């Protein structure tokens, strides 16, 4: 259950990391590719591949032991050669799946033909691949093809000159494609800026933040065209609005733009096949928005779309796409249990989550693991097992993560306090409460809901049961007032202290309160 420490360490050997990332099929294909040429050099780099394939941590001494005639200077060159050969063999596999690689290969062929003086053959090849680039919304490659066609037409007398207006159409096409490429770049910059703003400041915390974010967004979108957009221009524009509204805690508009994003892909199914990662990200933000809105009925519709997509395409996804699918799909599945109050059933997923974290450890960022551990901890807590919840929370709290996911670190400490309260560890609470408050103030995360929770825990530990019941009633009323503040929404998205307080006031379990809310959601 240990989360890897994220303190700086020596960079992993790039060649070993590449080999460890390969699937069995990719390794088998590499061996077949490498054995096509039988030379001493080929034999050596296959030997090196076999040695490294058995390692998880780079061990240079083992390499020299297995290949005794190899010296240090030869090893550096051999590693570079092996790295290049592996990438070449991987390209041969992925060219069948990636249309952009196929188009680039054809452009390369056209350049070779042109270099041999066969400019008419080169032009015909470019004419054949341009419709493929257009069909698959490869805007940058379209522009590259057009510019190459213009170069040939400019420097040579071709049969195109005899075709009425063909050259003129090519010039107009270049101007249009250049405009699309420029706008796409501006939109790409916009979505990166807005995402970067979220990483920098998180959700808006007050009116001042709100004004700043709105001003930032408006100034960043200057020059961006909003009409007559190509496929990816539309997607990037939707992404920008998703992040913008997410920062503003406006989940209604966040969900609306995320649905537009998903619809763009579903109206062009070939694009789902070409870029499944971007499609899944869109589904993730739809599900996240609907979860935050507590819109269960639409949530399950989009979750089922995700499930159906994985049943149909899951086996065809690349390693990185499978990682993304795991992260987003299991997050949504946990959130579904949160909405239903079926925490016990949700815990059945924990072994699969931990197994997949181990499986994808090379490609999962540590903050993703922290999020899963926090969600698992809350499942245990809400199911009446605060002791096991503490195991997962301590993993997050003891991690030397610096400023990584300060929100998760902050709420982990707060939930840790509540777990100790539930377990009756009152002697620990004053120290932990002070430590938590210092952390929150240092991270600039302390908000009204957190302050109220800390105040309540400090003041309640010495009270007898009857007095605690009265204190919980006051605590619940105070949290209700705080929850009506639009800038405090984020507090309850991370940690539902409101339901915890309600469970204490009503002498019910969190599970019972959550399930009652779920049943009465349409009342």
Secondary structure, DSSP 8 states (H G I E B T S, - for coil): ------S------HHHHHHHH--HHHHHHHHHHHTTS--HHHHHHHHHHHHHHT-SS--HHHHHHHSTT--HHHHHHHHHHHHHHHHHHHHHHHTTT-HHHHHHHHHHHHHHHHHTT-HHHHHHHHHHHHHHHHHTT-HHHHHHHHHHHHHHHHHS--GGGGSTTHHHHHHHHHHHHHHHHHHHHHHHHHHHHHHHHHHHH-S--SHHHHHHHHHHHHHHTTT---SS--HHHHHHHHHHHHHHHHHTT-HHHHHHHHHHHHHHHHHSHHHHHH-HHHHHHHHHHHHHHHHHTT-HHHHHHHHHHHHHHHHHHGGGS-HHHHHHHHHHHHHHHHHHHHHHT-HHHHGGGHHHHHHHHHHTTTTS-HHHHHHHHHHHHHHHHHTT-HHHHHHHHHHHHTS--TTTTHHHHHHHHHHHHHHHHHTT-HHHHHHHHHHHHHHHHHTT---HHHHHHHHHHHHHTTS-HHHHHHHHHHHHHHHHHHHTSGGGHHHHHH--HHHHHHHHHTT--HHHHHHHHHHTTT-
